[in-house]
Amino acid sequence: MAWQDEATHKQYMFIYSLEQQLGRIPANRSGLNKQMAKTLIEDLLDELETTKKMAKYLVDGLVRDLQAEAKPKRSQRGV
């Protein structure tokens, strides 16, 4: 098998699945060769990972903010 051969059905299905996970309407990707499909898959996986990391970062920040608000505030004066 050469990189210039048409992408496999498995590659097309994986691309379709990744695009759905990213909330996109999967495009018609016919005519990709194996190298193009591999590159697209790597890019989509990277984008998905970045999206997950960003979501985790945002959620962690919100949790941190909520925890800070929930702590009772101490008086600044010494008694």
mmJSON file of the N, C-alpha and C atoms, coordinates in Angstrom:
{"data_MODEL":{"atom_site":{
"group_PDB":["ATOM","ATOM","ATOM","ATOM","ATOM","ATOM","ATOM","ATOM","ATOM","ATOM","ATOM","ATOM","ATOM","ATOM","ATOM","ATOM","ATOM","ATOM","ATOM","ATOM","ATOM","ATOM","ATOM","ATOM","ATOM","ATOM","ATOM","ATOM","ATOM","ATOM","ATOM","ATOM","ATOM","ATOM","ATOM","ATOM","ATOM","ATOM","ATOM","ATOM","ATOM","ATOM","ATOM","ATOM","ATOM","ATOM","ATOM","ATOM","ATOM","ATOM","ATOM","ATOM","ATOM","ATOM","ATOM","ATOM","ATOM","ATOM","ATOM","ATOM","ATOM","ATOM","ATOM","ATOM","ATOM","ATOM","ATOM","ATOM","ATOM","ATOM","ATOM","ATOM","ATOM","ATOM","ATOM","ATOM","ATOM","ATOM","ATOM","ATOM","ATOM","ATOM","ATOM","ATOM","ATOM","ATOM","ATOM","ATOM","ATOM","ATOM","ATOM","ATOM","ATOM","ATOM","ATOM","ATOM","ATOM","ATOM","ATOM","ATOM","ATOM","ATOM","ATOM","ATOM","ATOM","ATOM","ATOM","ATOM","ATOM","ATOM","ATOM","ATOM","ATOM","ATOM","ATOM","ATOM","ATOM","ATOM","ATOM","ATOM","ATOM","ATOM","ATOM","ATOM","ATOM","ATOM","ATOM","ATOM","ATOM","ATOM","ATOM","ATOM","ATOM","ATOM","ATOM","ATOM","ATOM","ATOM","ATOM","ATOM","ATOM","ATOM","ATOM","ATOM","ATOM","ATOM","ATOM","ATOM","ATOM","ATOM","ATOM","ATOM","ATOM","ATOM","ATOM","ATOM","ATOM","ATOM","ATOM","ATOM","ATOM","ATOM","ATOM","ATOM","ATOM","ATOM","ATOM","ATOM","ATOM","ATOM","ATOM","ATOM","ATOM","ATOM","ATOM","ATOM","ATOM","ATOM","ATOM","ATOM","ATOM","ATOM","ATOM","ATOM","ATOM","ATOM","ATOM","ATOM","ATOM","ATOM","ATOM","ATOM","ATOM","ATOM","ATOM","ATOM","ATOM","ATOM","ATOM","ATOM","ATOM","ATOM","ATOM","ATOM","ATOM","ATOM","ATOM","ATOM","ATOM","ATOM","ATOM","ATOM","ATOM","ATOM","ATOM","ATOM","ATOM","ATOM","ATOM","ATOM","ATOM","ATOM","ATOM","ATOM","ATOM","ATOM","ATOM","ATOM","ATOM","ATOM","ATOM","ATOM","ATOM","ATOM","ATOM","ATOM","ATOM"],
"id":[1,2,3,4,5,6,7,8,9,10,11,12,13,14,15,16,17,18,19,20,21,22,23,24,25,26,27,28,29,30,31,32,33,34,35,36,37,38,39,40,41,42,43,44,45,46,47,48,49,50,51,52,53,54,55,56,57,58,59,60,61,62,63,64,65,66,67,68,69,70,71,72,73,74,75,76,77,78,79,80,81,82,83,84,85,86,87,88,89,90,91,92,93,94,95,96,97,98,99,100,101,102,103,104,105,106,107,108,109,110,111,112,113,114,115,116,117,118,119,120,121,122,123,124,125,126,127,128,129,130,131,132,133,134,135,136,137,138,139,140,141,142,143,144,145,146,147,148,149,150,151,152,153,154,155,156,157,158,159,160,161,162,163,164,165,166,167,168,169,170,171,172,173,174,175,176,177,178,179,180,181,182,183,184,185,186,187,188,189,190,191,192,193,194,195,196,197,198,199,200,201,202,203,204,205,206,207,208,209,210,211,212,213,214,215,216,217,218,219,220,221,222,223,224,225,226,227,228,229,230,231,232,233,234,235,236,237],
"type_symbol":["N","C","C","N","C","C","N","C","C","N","C","C","N","C","C","N","C","C","N","C","C","N","C","C","N","C","C","N","C","C","N","C","C","N","C","C","N","C","C","N","C","C","N","C","C","N","C","C","N","C","C","N","C","C","N","C","C","N","C","C","N","C","C","N","C","C","N","C","C","N","C","C","N","C","C","N","C","C","N","C","C","N","C","C","N","C","C","N","C","C","N","C","C","N","C","C","N","C","C","N","C","C","N","C","C","N","C","C","N","C","C","N","C","C","N","C","C","N","C","C","N","C","C","N","C","C","N","C","C","N","C","C","N","C","C","N","C","C","N","C","C","N","C","C","N","C","C","N","C","C","N","C","C","N","C","C","N","C","C","N","C","C","N","C","C","N","C","C","N","C","C","N","C","C","N","C","C","N","C","C","N","C","C","N","C","C","N","C","C","N","C","C","N","C","C","N","C","C","N","C","C","N","C","C","N","C","C","N","C","C","N","C","C","N","C","C","N","C","C","N","C","C","N","C","C","N","C","C","N","C","C","N","C","C","N","C","C"],
"label_atom_id":["N","CA","C","N","CA","C","N","CA","C","N","CA","C","N","CA","C","N","CA","C","N","CA","C","N","CA","C","N","CA","C","N","CA","C","N","CA","C","N","CA","C","N","CA","C","N","CA","C","N","CA","C","N","CA","C","N","CA","C","N","CA","C","N","CA","C","N","CA","C","N","CA","C","N","CA","C","N","CA","C","N","CA","C","N","CA","C","N","CA","C","N","CA","C","N","CA","C","N","CA","C","N","CA","C","N","CA","C","N","CA","C","N","CA","C","N","CA","C","N","CA","C","N","CA","C","N","CA","C","N","CA","C","N","CA","C","N","CA","C","N","CA","C","N","CA","C","N","CA","C","N","CA","C","N","CA","C","N","CA","C","N","CA","C","N","CA","C","N","CA","C","N","CA","C","N","CA","C","N","CA","C","N","CA","C","N","CA","C","N","CA","C","N","CA","C","N","CA","C","N","CA","C","N","CA","C","N","CA","C","N","CA","C","N","CA","C","N","CA","C","N","CA","C","N","CA","C","N","CA","C","N","CA","C","N","CA","C","N","CA","C","N","CA","C","N","CA","C","N","CA","C","N","CA","C","N","CA","C","N","CA","C","N","CA","C","N","CA","C","N","CA","C","N","CA","C"],
"label_alt_id":[null,null,null,null,null,null,null,null,null,null,null,null,null,null,null,null,null,null,null,null,null,null,null,null,null,null,null,null,null,null,null,null,null,null,null,null,null,null,null,null,null,null,null,null,null,null,null,null,null,null,null,null,null,null,null,null,null,null,null,null,null,null,null,null,null,null,null,null,null,null,null,null,null,null,null,null,null,null,null,null,null,null,null,null,null,null,null,null,null,null,null,null,null,null,null,null,null,null,null,null,null,null,null,null,null,null,null,null,null,null,null,null,null,null,null,null,null,null,null,null,null,null,null,null,null,null,null,null,null,null,null,null,null,null,null,null,null,null,null,null,null,null,null,null,null,null,null,null,null,null,null,null,null,null,null,null,null,null,null,null,null,null,null,null,null,null,null,null,null,null,null,null,null,null,null,null,null,null,null,null,null,null,null,null,null,null,null,null,null,null,null,null,null,null,null,null,null,null,null,null,null,null,null,null,null,null,null,null,null,null,null,null,null,null,null,null,null,null,null,null,null,null,null,null,null,null,null,null,null,null,null,null,null,null,null,null,null],
"label_comp_id":["MET","MET","MET","ALA","ALA","ALA","TRP","TRP","TRP","GLN","GLN","GLN","ASP","ASP","ASP","GLU","GLU","GLU","ALA","ALA","ALA","THR","THR","THR","HIS","HIS","HIS","LYS","LYS","LYS","GLN","GLN","GLN","TYR","TYR","TYR","MET","MET","MET","PHE","PHE","PHE","ILE","ILE","ILE","TYR","TYR","TYR","SER","SER","SER","LEU","LEU","LEU","GLU","GLU","GLU","GLN","GLN","GLN","GLN","GLN","GLN","LEU","LEU","LEU","GLY","GLY","GLY","ARG","ARG","ARG","ILE","ILE","ILE","PRO","PRO","PRO","ALA","ALA","ALA","ASN","ASN","ASN","ARG","ARG","ARG","SER","SER","SER","GLY","GLY","GLY","LEU","LEU","LEU","ASN","ASN","ASN","LYS","LYS","LYS","GLN","GLN","GLN","MET","MET","MET","ALA","ALA","ALA","LYS","LYS","LYS","THR","THR","THR","LEU","LEU","LEU","ILE","ILE","ILE","GLU","GLU","GLU","ASP","ASP","ASP","LEU","LEU","LEU","LEU","LEU","LEU","ASP","ASP","ASP","GLU","GLU","GLU","LEU","LEU","LEU","GLU","GLU","GLU","THR","THR","THR","THR","THR","THR","LYS","LYS","LYS","LYS","LYS","LYS","MET","MET","MET","ALA","ALA","ALA","LYS","LYS","LYS","TYR","TYR","TYR","LEU","LEU","LEU","VAL","VAL","VAL","ASP","ASP","ASP","GLY","GLY","GLY","LEU","LEU","LEU","VAL","VAL","VAL","ARG","ARG","ARG","ASP","ASP","ASP","LEU","LEU","LEU","GLN","GLN","GLN","ALA","ALA","ALA","GLU","GLU","GLU","ALA","ALA","ALA","LYS","LYS","LYS","PRO","PRO","PRO","LYS","LYS","LYS","ARG","ARG","ARG","SER","SER","SER","GLN","GLN","GLN","ARG","ARG","ARG","GLY","GLY","GLY","VAL","VAL","VAL"],
"label_asym_id":["A","A","A","A","A","A","A","A","A","A","A","A","A","A","A","A","A","A","A","A","A","A","A","A","A","A","A","A","A","A","A","A","A","A","A","A","A","A","A","A","A","A","A","A","A","A","A","A","A","A","A","A","A","A","A","A","A","A","A","A","A","A","A","A","A","A","A","A","A","A","A","A","A","A","A","A","A","A","A","A","A","A","A","A","A","A","A","A","A","A","A","A","A","A","A","A","A","A","A","A","A","A","A","A","A","A","A","A","A","A","A","A","A","A","A","A","A","A","A","A","A","A","A","A","A","A","A","A","A","A","A","A","A","A","A","A","A","A","A","A","A","A","A","A","A","A","A","A","A","A","A","A","A","A","A","A","A","A","A","A","A","A","A","A","A","A","A","A","A","A","A","A","A","A","A","A","A","A","A","A","A","A","A","A","A","A","A","A","A","A","A","A","A","A","A","A","A","A","A","A","A","A","A","A","A","A","A","A","A","A","A","A","A","A","A","A","A","A","A","A","A","A","A","A","A","A","A","A","A","A","A","A","A","A","A","A","A"],
"label_entity_id":["1","1","1","1","1","1","1","1","1","1","1","1","1","1","1","1","1","1","1","1","1","1","1","1","1","1","1","1","1","1","1","1","1","1","1","1","1","1","1","1","1","1","1","1","1","1","1","1","1","1","1","1","1","1","1","1","1","1","1","1","1","1","1","1","1","1","1","1","1","1","1","1","1","1","1","1","1","1","1","1","1","1","1","1","1","1","1","1","1","1","1","1","1","1","1","1","1","1","1","1","1","1","1","1","1","1","1","1","1","1","1","1","1","1","1","1","1","1","1","1","1","1","1","1","1","1","1","1","1","1","1","1","1","1","1","1","1","1","1","1","1","1","1","1","1","1","1","1","1","1","1","1","1","1","1","1","1","1","1","1","1","1","1","1","1","1","1","1","1","1","1","1","1","1","1","1","1","1","1","1","1","1","1","1","1","1","1","1","1","1","1","1","1","1","1","1","1","1","1","1","1","1","1","1","1","1","1","1","1","1","1","1","1","1","1","1","1","1","1","1","1","1","1","1","1","1","1","1","1","1","1","1","1","1","1","1","1"],
"label_seq_id":[1,1,1,2,2,2,3,3,3,4,4,4,5,5,5,6,6,6,7,7,7,8,8,8,9,9,9,10,10,10,11,11,11,12,12,12,13,13,13,14,14,14,15,15,15,16,16,16,17,17,17,18,18,18,19,19,19,20,20,20,21,21,21,22,22,22,23,23,23,24,24,24,25,25,25,26,26,26,27,27,27,28,28,28,29,29,29,30,30,30,31,31,31,32,32,32,33,33,33,34,34,34,35,35,35,36,36,36,37,37,37,38,38,38,39,39,39,40,40,40,41,41,41,42,42,42,43,43,43,44,44,44,45,45,45,46,46,46,47,47,47,48,48,48,49,49,49,50,50,50,51,51,51,52,52,52,53,53,53,54,54,54,55,55,55,56,56,56,57,57,57,58,58,58,59,59,59,60,60,60,61,61,61,62,62,62,63,63,63,64,64,64,65,65,65,66,66,66,67,67,67,68,68,68,69,69,69,70,70,70,71,71,71,72,72,72,73,73,73,74,74,74,75,75,75,76,76,76,77,77,77,78,78,78,79,79,79],
"pdbx_PDB_ins_code":[null,null,null,null,null,null,null,null,null,null,null,null,null,null,null,null,null,null,null,null,null,null,null,null,null,null,null,null,null,null,null,null,null,null,null,null,null,null,null,null,null,null,null,null,null,null,null,null,null,null,null,null,null,null,null,null,null,null,null,null,null,null,null,null,null,null,null,null,null,null,null,null,null,null,null,null,null,null,null,null,null,null,null,null,null,null,null,null,null,null,null,null,null,null,null,null,null,null,null,null,null,null,null,null,null,null,null,null,null,null,null,null,null,null,null,null,null,null,null,null,null,null,null,null,null,null,null,null,null,null,null,null,null,null,null,null,null,null,null,null,null,null,null,null,null,null,null,null,null,null,null,null,null,null,null,null,null,null,null,null,null,null,null,null,null,null,null,null,null,null,null,null,null,null,null,null,null,null,null,null,null,null,null,null,null,null,null,null,null,null,null,null,null,null,null,null,null,null,null,null,null,null,null,null,null,null,null,null,null,null,null,null,null,null,null,null,null,null,null,null,null,null,null,null,null,null,null,null,null,null,null,null,null,null,null,null,null],
"Cartn_x":[0.835,0.0,0.88,0.549,1.297,0.471,1.175,0.497,-0.427,-0.162,-0.995,-2.277,-2.4,-3.639,-4.773,-5.993,-7.142,-7.261,-7.733,-7.927,-8.867,-8.673,-9.498,-10.843,-11.769,-13.094,-12.957,-12.048,-11.814,-11.331,-10.455,-9.987,-11.135,-11.937,-13.081,-14.044,-14.302,-15.218,-14.627,-13.323,-12.677,-12.734,-12.498,-12.592,-14.016,-14.989,-16.398,-16.698,-16.233,-16.461,-15.807,-14.58,-13.877,-14.577,-15.039,-15.738,-17.037,-17.735,-18.952,-18.621,-17.539,-17.145,-16.797,-16.312,-15.979,-17.206,-18.367,-19.597,-19.766,-19.103,-19.2,-20.134,-20.619,-21.337,-20.266,-20.044,-18.964,-19.126,-18.035,-18.023,-17.777,-18.13,-17.827,-16.327,-15.638,-14.18,-13.687,-14.507,-14.08,-12.889,-12.047,-10.9,-9.618,-9.634,-8.409,-7.498,-6.192,-5.285,-4.926,-4.214,-3.925,-3.115,-2.171,-1.349,-2.198,-3.06,-3.934,-4.873,-5.416,-6.325,-5.587,-4.37,-3.573,-3.315,-2.947,-2.685,-3.953,-5.067,-6.337,-6.724,-6.562,-6.873,-6.008,-4.725,-3.821,-4.241,-4.598,-5.032,-6.329,-7.276,-8.546,-8.344,-7.482,-7.182,-6.54,-5.631,-4.975,-5.996,-6.899,-7.929,-8.862,-9.206,-10.078,-9.389,-8.119,-7.354,-7.244,-6.972,-6.882,-8.214,-9.302,-10.637,-10.914,-10.536,-10.748,-9.909,-8.659,-7.793,-8.334,-8.82,-9.366,-10.622,-11.471,-12.68,-12.313,-11.332,-10.892,-10.328,-9.547,-8.969,-10.077,-11.093,-12.197,-13.012,-13.287,-14.051,-13.257,-11.965,-11.131,-11.138,-11.098,-11.145,-12.473,-13.57,-14.887,-15.005,-14.515,-14.562,-13.734,-12.563,-11.688,-12.398,-13.054,-13.774,-14.93,-15.667,-16.787,-16.301,-15.185,-14.638,-14.163,-13.586,-13.118,-14.304,-15.412,-16.599,-17.246,-17.128,-17.775,-17.019,-15.754,-14.972,-15.429,-15.609,-15.986,-14.823,-15.165,-14.125,-13.784,-12.495,-12.017,-11.917,-12.092,-11.968,-10.513,-10.282,-8.929,-8.401,-9.315,-8.879,-8.481,-7.425,-7.032,-7.834,-8.277,-9.091,-8.365],
"Cartn_y":[-1.181,0.0,1.246,2.159,3.407,4.546,5.607,6.766,7.429,7.216,7.838,7.06,5.851,5.081,5.829,5.575,6.235,5.833,6.769,6.522,5.34,4.654,3.475,3.899,2.985,3.218,3.527,2.826,3.036,4.466,4.992,6.362,7.355,7.133,8.017,8.005,6.839,6.733,7.416,7.311,7.948,9.47,9.966,11.404,11.887,11.139,11.474,11.546,10.551,10.498,11.676,12.004,13.12,14.445,14.638,15.878,15.992,14.883,14.904,15.256,14.696,14.994,16.472,17.094,18.512,19.399,18.767,19.517,20.057,19.458,19.911,19.0,19.526,18.696,18.131,16.824,16.239,16.529,16.945,17.264,16.005,16.064,14.969,15.005,13.982,13.946,12.972,12.639,11.677,12.214,11.313,11.694,11.908,11.655,11.787,10.595,10.863,9.719,9.391,8.311,7.857,8.873,9.527,10.527,11.727,12.197,13.326,12.954,11.75,11.292,11.208,10.689,10.582,11.966,12.91,14.275,14.908,14.727,15.274,14.661,13.362,12.687,13.238,13.392,13.937,15.35,16.165,17.542,17.563,16.697,16.637,16.132,15.131,14.635,15.724,16.475,17.569,18.632,18.961,19.952,19.467,18.196,17.619,17.643,17.293,17.308,18.734,19.686,21.087,21.576,21.19,21.577,21.0,19.747,19.122,19.807,20.124,20.798,22.181,22.902,24.229,24.137,23.162,22.985,22.666,21.796,21.458,22.69,23.476,24.699,25.661,25.83,26.731,26.22,24.926,24.337,24.451,24.151,24.271,25.7,26.679,28.077,28.439,27.934,28.197,27.561,26.346,25.668,26.444,26.882,27.658,28.95,29.63,30.862,30.595,29.52,29.185,28.818,28.105,27.745,28.987,29.935,31.172,31.981,31.988,32.714,32.045,30.737,29.989,30.104,30.445,30.56,31.792,31.64,32.806,33.8,35.063,36.087,36.403,36.528,36.838,38.341,38.73,40.14,40.567,41.759,42.282,42.866,43.14,43.713,42.62,42.857,41.912,42.167,41.126,41.301,40.783],
"Cartn_z":[0.0,0.0,0.0,-0.831,-0.925,-0.337,0.061,0.621,-0.393,-1.673,-2.699,-2.972,-2.404,-2.543,-1.846,-2.307,-1.693,-0.228,0.592,2.018,2.223,3.325,3.61,4.191,4.146,4.727,6.225,6.881,8.315,8.582,7.739,7.897,7.714,6.683,6.444,7.632,8.197,9.333,10.575,10.761,11.902,11.758,10.567,10.304,10.584,10.113,10.331,11.828,12.574,14.017,14.734,14.367,14.997,14.72,13.498,13.171,13.97,14.166,14.975,16.426,16.955,18.33,18.514,17.457,17.509,17.263,17.065,16.879,15.474,14.533,13.143,12.356,11.275,10.315,9.396,9.454,8.656,7.169,6.572,5.144,4.325,3.073,2.156,1.884,2.296,2.193,1.126,0.187,-0.822,-1.615,-2.061,-2.872,-2.091,-0.781,0.0,-0.242,-0.261,-0.273,1.168,1.378,2.735,3.525,2.882,3.567,3.998,3.104,3.433,4.584,4.549,5.596,6.932,6.911,8.136,8.73,7.9,8.364,8.926,8.246,8.714,10.055,10.196,11.454,12.584,12.334,13.358,13.755,12.782,13.068,13.876,13.504,14.227,15.656,15.834,17.173,18.028,17.434,18.143,18.546,17.637,17.929,19.031,18.993,20.011,21.369,21.407,22.66,23.201,22.324,22.736,23.289,22.652,23.104,24.489,24.711,26.016,27.088,26.765,27.735,28.076,27.083,27.325,28.186,27.919,28.719,30.169,30.373,31.725,32.428,31.724,32.286,32.727,31.894,32.221,33.405,33.432,34.53,35.83,35.789,36.984,37.505,36.611,37.01,37.662,37.109,37.695,39.075,39.219,40.513,41.534,41.127,42.01,42.448,41.517,41.838,42.799,42.569,43.454,44.851,44.931,46.234,46.977,46.265,46.896,47.432,46.714,47.16,48.37,48.459,49.533,50.859,50.852,52.078,52.852,54.169,54.969,55.021,54.943,54.968,56.411,56.678,58.026,58.219,59.43,59.763,59.673,59.207,59.076,60.376,61.341,62.614,63.587,64.306,65.357,66.605,67.264,68.469,69.66],
"occupancy":[1.0,1.0,1.0,1.0,1.0,1.0,1.0,1.0,1.0,1.0,1.0,1.0,1.0,1.0,1.0,1.0,1.0,1.0,1.0,1.0,1.0,1.0,1.0,1.0,1.0,1.0,1.0,1.0,1.0,1.0,1.0,1.0,1.0,1.0,1.0,1.0,1.0,1.0,1.0,1.0,1.0,1.0,1.0,1.0,1.0,1.0,1.0,1.0,1.0,1.0,1.0,1.0,1.0,1.0,1.0,1.0,1.0,1.0,1.0,1.0,1.0,1.0,1.0,1.0,1.0,1.0,1.0,1.0,1.0,1.0,1.0,1.0,1.0,1.0,1.0,1.0,1.0,1.0,1.0,1.0,1.0,1.0,1.0,1.0,1.0,1.0,1.0,1.0,1.0,1.0,1.0,1.0,1.0,1.0,1.0,1.0,1.0,1.0,1.0,1.0,1.0,1.0,1.0,1.0,1.0,1.0,1.0,1.0,1.0,1.0,1.0,1.0,1.0,1.0,1.0,1.0,1.0,1.0,1.0,1.0,1.0,1.0,1.0,1.0,1.0,1.0,1.0,1.0,1.0,1.0,1.0,1.0,1.0,1.0,1.0,1.0,1.0,1.0,1.0,1.0,1.0,1.0,1.0,1.0,1.0,1.0,1.0,1.0,1.0,1.0,1.0,1.0,1.0,1.0,1.0,1.0,1.0,1.0,1.0,1.0,1.0,1.0,1.0,1.0,1.0,1.0,1.0,1.0,1.0,1.0,1.0,1.0,1.0,1.0,1.0,1.0,1.0,1.0,1.0,1.0,1.0,1.0,1.0,1.0,1.0,1.0,1.0,1.0,1.0,1.0,1.0,1.0,1.0,1.0,1.0,1.0,1.0,1.0,1.0,1.0,1.0,1.0,1.0,1.0,1.0,1.0,1.0,1.0,1.0,1.0,1.0,1.0,1.0,1.0,1.0,1.0,1.0,1.0,1.0,1.0,1.0,1.0,1.0,1.0,1.0,1.0,1.0,1.0,1.0,1.0,1.0,1.0,1.0,1.0,1.0,1.0,1.0],
"B_iso_or_equiv":[0.0,0.0,0.0,0.0,0.0,0.0,0.0,0.0,0.0,0.0,0.0,0.0,0.0,0.0,0.0,0.0,0.0,0.0,0.0,0.0,0.0,0.0,0.0,0.0,0.0,0.0,0.0,0.0,0.0,0.0,0.0,0.0,0.0,0.0,0.0,0.0,0.0,0.0,0.0,0.0,0.0,0.0,0.0,0.0,0.0,0.0,0.0,0.0,0.0,0.0,0.0,0.0,0.0,0.0,0.0,0.0,0.0,0.0,0.0,0.0,0.0,0.0,0.0,0.0,0.0,0.0,0.0,0.0,0.0,0.0,0.0,0.0,0.0,0.0,0.0,0.0,0.0,0.0,0.0,0.0,0.0,0.0,0.0,0.0,0.0,0.0,0.0,0.0,0.0,0.0,0.0,0.0,0.0,0.0,0.0,0.0,0.0,0.0,0.0,0.0,0.0,0.0,0.0,0.0,0.0,0.0,0.0,0.0,0.0,0.0,0.0,0.0,0.0,0.0,0.0,0.0,0.0,0.0,0.0,0.0,0.0,0.0,0.0,0.0,0.0,0.0,0.0,0.0,0.0,0.0,0.0,0.0,0.0,0.0,0.0,0.0,0.0,0.0,0.0,0.0,0.0,0.0,0.0,0.0,0.0,0.0,0.0,0.0,0.0,0.0,0.0,0.0,0.0,0.0,0.0,0.0,0.0,0.0,0.0,0.0,0.0,0.0,0.0,0.0,0.0,0.0,0.0,0.0,0.0,0.0,0.0,0.0,0.0,0.0,0.0,0.0,0.0,0.0,0.0,0.0,0.0,0.0,0.0,0.0,0.0,0.0,0.0,0.0,0.0,0.0,0.0,0.0,0.0,0.0,0.0,0.0,0.0,0.0,0.0,0.0,0.0,0.0,0.0,0.0,0.0,0.0,0.0,0.0,0.0,0.0,0.0,0.0,0.0,0.0,0.0,0.0,0.0,0.0,0.0,0.0,0.0,0.0,0.0,0.0,0.0,0.0,0.0,0.0,0.0,0.0,0.0,0.0,0.0,0.0,0.0,0.0,0.0],
"pdbx_formal_charge":[null,null,null,null,null,null,null,null,null,null,null,null,null,null,null,null,null,null,null,null,null,null,null,null,null,null,null,null,null,null,null,null,null,null,null,null,null,null,null,null,null,null,null,null,null,null,null,null,null,null,null,null,null,null,null,null,null,null,null,null,null,null,null,null,null,null,null,null,null,null,null,null,null,null,null,null,null,null,null,null,null,null,null,null,null,null,null,null,null,null,null,null,null,null,null,null,null,null,null,null,null,null,null,null,null,null,null,null,null,null,null,null,null,null,null,null,null,null,null,null,null,null,null,null,null,null,null,null,null,null,null,null,null,null,null,null,null,null,null,null,null,null,null,null,null,null,null,null,null,null,null,null,null,null,null,null,null,null,null,null,null,null,null,null,null,null,null,null,null,null,null,null,null,null,null,null,null,null,null,null,null,null,null,null,null,null,null,null,null,null,null,null,null,null,null,null,null,null,null,null,null,null,null,null,null,null,null,null,null,null,null,null,null,null,null,null,null,null,null,null,null,null,null,null,null,null,null,null,null,null,null,null,null,null,null,null,null],
"auth_seq_id":[1,1,1,2,2,2,3,3,3,4,4,4,5,5,5,6,6,6,7,7,7,8,8,8,9,9,9,10,10,10,11,11,11,12,12,12,13,13,13,14,14,14,15,15,15,16,16,16,17,17,17,18,18,18,19,19,19,20,20,20,21,21,21,22,22,22,23,23,23,24,24,24,25,25,25,26,26,26,27,27,27,28,28,28,29,29,29,30,30,30,31,31,31,32,32,32,33,33,33,34,34,34,35,35,35,36,36,36,37,37,37,38,38,38,39,39,39,40,40,40,41,41,41,42,42,42,43,43,43,44,44,44,45,45,45,46,46,46,47,47,47,48,48,48,49,49,49,50,50,50,51,51,51,52,52,52,53,53,53,54,54,54,55,55,55,56,56,56,57,57,57,58,58,58,59,59,59,60,60,60,61,61,61,62,62,62,63,63,63,64,64,64,65,65,65,66,66,66,67,67,67,68,68,68,69,69,69,70,70,70,71,71,71,72,72,72,73,73,73,74,74,74,75,75,75,76,76,76,77,77,77,78,78,78,79,79,79],
"auth_comp_id":["MET","MET","MET","ALA","ALA","ALA","TRP","TRP","TRP","GLN","GLN","GLN","ASP","ASP","ASP","GLU","GLU","GLU","ALA","ALA","ALA","THR","THR","THR","HIS","HIS","HIS","LYS","LYS","LYS","GLN","GLN","GLN","TYR","TYR","TYR","MET","MET","MET","PHE","PHE","PHE","ILE","ILE","ILE","TYR","TYR","TYR","SER","SER","SER","LEU","LEU","LEU","GLU","GLU","GLU","GLN","GLN","GLN","GLN","GLN","GLN","LEU","LEU","LEU","GLY","GLY","GLY","ARG","ARG","ARG","ILE","ILE","ILE","PRO","PRO","PRO","ALA","ALA","ALA","ASN","ASN","ASN","ARG","ARG","ARG","SER","SER","SER","GLY","GLY","GLY","LEU","LEU","LEU","ASN","ASN","ASN","LYS","LYS","LYS","GLN","GLN","GLN","MET","MET","MET","ALA","ALA","ALA","LYS","LYS","LYS","THR","THR","THR","LEU","LEU","LEU","ILE","ILE","ILE","GLU","GLU","GLU","ASP","ASP","ASP","LEU","LEU","LEU","LEU","LEU","LEU","ASP","ASP","ASP","GLU","GLU","GLU","LEU","LEU","LEU","GLU","GLU","GLU","THR","THR","THR","THR","THR","THR","LYS","LYS","LYS","LYS","LYS","LYS","MET","MET","MET","ALA","ALA","ALA","LYS","LYS","LYS","TYR","TYR","TYR","LEU","LEU","LEU","VAL","VAL","VAL","ASP","ASP","ASP","GLY","GLY","GLY","LEU","LEU","LEU","VAL","VAL","VAL","ARG","ARG","ARG","ASP","ASP","ASP","LEU","LEU","LEU","GLN","GLN","GLN","ALA","ALA","ALA","GLU","GLU","GLU","ALA","ALA","ALA","LYS","LYS","LYS","PRO","PRO","PRO","LYS","LYS","LYS","ARG","ARG","ARG","SER","SER","SER","GLN","GLN","GLN","ARG","ARG","ARG","GLY","GLY","GLY","VAL","VAL","VAL"],
"auth_asym_id":["A","A","A","A","A","A","A","A","A","A","A","A","A","A","A","A","A","A","A","A","A","A","A","A","A","A","A","A","A","A","A","A","A","A","A","A","A","A","A","A","A","A","A","A","A","A","A","A","A","A","A","A","A","A","A","A","A","A","A","A","A","A","A","A","A","A","A","A","A","A","A","A","A","A","A","A","A","A","A","A","A","A","A","A","A","A","A","A","A","A","A","A","A","A","A","A","A","A","A","A","A","A","A","A","A","A","A","A","A","A","A","A","A","A","A","A","A","A","A","A","A","A","A","A","A","A","A","A","A","A","A","A","A","A","A","A","A","A","A","A","A","A","A","A","A","A","A","A","A","A","A","A","A","A","A","A","A","A","A","A","A","A","A","A","A","A","A","A","A","A","A","A","A","A","A","A","A","A","A","A","A","A","A","A","A","A","A","A","A","A","A","A","A","A","A","A","A","A","A","A","A","A","A","A","A","A","A","A","A","A","A","A","A","A","A","A","A","A","A","A","A","A","A","A","A","A","A","A","A","A","A","A","A","A","A","A","A"],
"auth_atom_id":["N","CA","C","N","CA","C","N","CA","C","N","CA","C","N","CA","C","N","CA","C","N","CA","C","N","CA","C","N","CA","C","N","CA","C","N","CA","C","N","CA","C","N","CA","C","N","CA","C","N","CA","C","N","CA","C","N","CA","C","N","CA","C","N","CA","C","N","CA","C","N","CA","C","N","CA","C","N","CA","C","N","CA","C","N","CA","C","N","CA","C","N","CA","C","N","CA","C","N","CA","C","N","CA","C","N","CA","C","N","CA","C","N","CA","C","N","CA","C","N","CA","C","N","CA","C","N","CA","C","N","CA","C","N","CA","C","N","CA","C","N","CA","C","N","CA","C","N","CA","C","N","CA","C","N","CA","C","N","CA","C","N","CA","C","N","CA","C","N","CA","C","N","CA","C","N","CA","C","N","CA","C","N","CA","C","N","CA","C","N","CA","C","N","CA","C","N","CA","C","N","CA","C","N","CA","C","N","CA","C","N","CA","C","N","CA","C","N","CA","C","N","CA","C","N","CA","C","N","CA","C","N","CA","C","N","CA","C","N","CA","C","N","CA","C","N","CA","C","N","CA","C","N","CA","C","N","CA","C","N","CA","C","N","CA","C","N","CA","C","N","CA","C","N","CA","C"],
"pdbx_PDB_model_num":[1,1,1,1,1,1,1,1,1,1,1,1,1,1,1,1,1,1,1,1,1,1,1,1,1,1,1,1,1,1,1,1,1,1,1,1,1,1,1,1,1,1,1,1,1,1,1,1,1,1,1,1,1,1,1,1,1,1,1,1,1,1,1,1,1,1,1,1,1,1,1,1,1,1,1,1,1,1,1,1,1,1,1,1,1,1,1,1,1,1,1,1,1,1,1,1,1,1,1,1,1,1,1,1,1,1,1,1,1,1,1,1,1,1,1,1,1,1,1,1,1,1,1,1,1,1,1,1,1,1,1,1,1,1,1,1,1,1,1,1,1,1,1,1,1,1,1,1,1,1,1,1,1,1,1,1,1,1,1,1,1,1,1,1,1,1,1,1,1,1,1,1,1,1,1,1,1,1,1,1,1,1,1,1,1,1,1,1,1,1,1,1,1,1,1,1,1,1,1,1,1,1,1,1,1,1,1,1,1,1,1,1,1,1,1,1,1,1,1,1,1,1,1,1,1,1,1,1,1,1,1,1,1,1,1,1,1]
}}}
